[in-house]
Amino acid sequence: MQKNYKPHPNSFKNTFCVFHEVLPDAIEGLKKQFESKAGSSYYYSTEGMYRLSNHWGRLANSKWRLVPMEPETASKYKIGFAKWDCFYPDNATEKLYYLEMDYTKNAVNYQHKLNPDYNQKTLLRNSLETTKRIKQIRNIIELTSWAKHFECDDIGLLRSLIIEELINTDKSLDRVKREVAEKLSN
C-alpha cells in the first residue's frame, strides 16, 4: 500500500520544471492525490511528481515542459515525471534562463540556470528576453527569405552562425546578421 506523500500546496507556484514522459505503468498502484480544474491528475511519491495531462508549457504561474519519449507515444494524454529537486524558482525579472539548440531536432529550448547541466558560460536572460530570442531563432530555423541577403549558399552554416550568436550574446538580430555577412565576405 502506498504511503501518502503530500508536498506543501504552494510548492509549485512560480516554478520551472522539465518533466520526462513515462509509460502508464509508472503510476500503477499510485493514488491520484490531486486533480486540477483543467483535468490534469497528479501523483506524488517520495522521489517526485507524476503528472497526467493533455497540456504542457505555461500553467497558471509556472512553466512546466514535457520531454516526450522517442518514438513519441500516440496518446494525447501524456504522463510526465520530475524529481522534486528539478523544480526551480521562476519570476519575470531575474535572469534565470539560458538557451540551448538541438541541431539534430532543429529545435531551441530554454533551461533554468539551476539545471545541473548549465555550463555557467551561456548568457542568462529573463523570461521576456528568453521568449523574444526563442521566437527569433525559430524564425531563422523555419524561414528562408532572410537568407537571400547573404552571399552564401549553405543555409545550414548561416543558421548555425546566427543562432550561436543569438544564444551567446545580447546583440540584436540585425547586428548579428550584419556581422555574419561581414565575416562571410572576408
C-alpha positions, 0 to 999 in steps of 0.5 A: 500500500502506498504511503501518502506523500503530500508536498506543501500546496504552494510548492509549485507556484512560480516554478520551472520544471522539465518533466520526462514522459513515462509509460502508464505503468509508472503510476500503477498502484499510485493514488491520484492525490490531486486533480486540477480544474483543467483535468490534469491528475497528479501523483506524488511519491517520495522521489517526485511528481507524476503528472497526467495531462493533455497540456504542457508549457505555461500553467497558471504561474509556472512553466512546466515542459514535457520531454516526450519519449522517442518514438513519441507515444500516440496518446494525447494524454501524456504522463510526465515525471520530475524529481522534486529537486528539478523544480526551480524558482521562476519570476519575470525579472531575474535572469534565470534562463539560458538557451540551448539548440538541438541541431539534430531536432532543429529545435531551441529550448530554454533551461533554468540556470539551476539545471545541473547541466548549465555550463555557467558560460551561456548568457542568462536572460529573463523570461521576456528576453528568453521568449523574444530570442526563442521566437527569433531563432525559430524564425531563422530555423523555419524561414528562408527569405532572410537568407537571400541577403547573404552571399552564401549558399549553405543555409545550414552554416548561416543558421548555425552562425546566427543562432550561436550568436543569438544564444551567446550574446545580447546583440540584436538580430540585425547586428548579428546578421550584419556581422555574419555577412561581414565575416562571410565576405572576408 
